[in-house]
């Protein structure tokens, strides 16, 4: 009869591996939620796999070691059945035994929970994660709303300067808070801290850090900030693509505004230069007269003499 082995885990970690890292690795290995994996770290011996051959047990143990935890292989005691036994003894399956044939199959355990492999989307919070396209889409919506609020603020200021100023201040604060919230979720998706948003205030660094936030890809699996975002919808892709024509319009507007400013500066400089030139209007309007004009009468007297 072939020997069979079991994998027993008591919640021990390998040297240098943090607890949260080990939980995340096991969650990815077992395709389970982190909250369910926490039950494995109770300190009690738990059989995570049973009925393995020696080679399969070695591969299973290596996978656990690569995930940052320590486990052990135990030899199973064979059950001998005789003809005198009337009733076949029932074998109690361990809590984390999987019926799959693969030694790396996820445990079925008393894992009767809803696995949250995809994070929940929330706009008005700094918790959670969003990817690059969804960050662009949400930023586009925020820009549209800001333009509408700006037009409304100008309309209010035409009637009351104080009311328009207060309304504009409130809108600015709300716009800033929402921008920080979606920016924090974008950084979380890449595994970065939201405090890095302060780099936008640093000279020179703040000029390219927003583009870095758009370029850096997010983590494919769960990280310390939660599960990955849901797949991008068609609406998200369309809103993100609107940034291309928007950037073209902004670039052309800036160039046209700069060209007009350049023309105005040239006209002002030319006008000032012309005003500094010396002009003699009398000499321009009068004809050149001889130095000693002759009198016709004197000319006739000279001829008589």
Secondary structure, DSSP 8 states (H G I E B T S, - for coil): ----EEEEEEEEE-TT--HHHHHHHHHHHHT--HHHHGGGGSSS-EEEEEEE-HHHHHHHHHHHHHTTEEEEEEE-------TT-SS-------TT---SSSTT----TT--S----S----SSSSSS---HHHHHHHHHHHHHHHHHHHHHHHHHHHH-HHHHHHHHHHHHHHHHHHHHHHHHHHHHHTT--GGGGGGGGSTTHHHHHHHHHHHS---SS-BTTBS------HHHHHHHHHHHHHHHHHHHHHHHHHHHHHHHHHHHHHHHHHHHS---HHHHHS----SS---HHHHHHHHH-
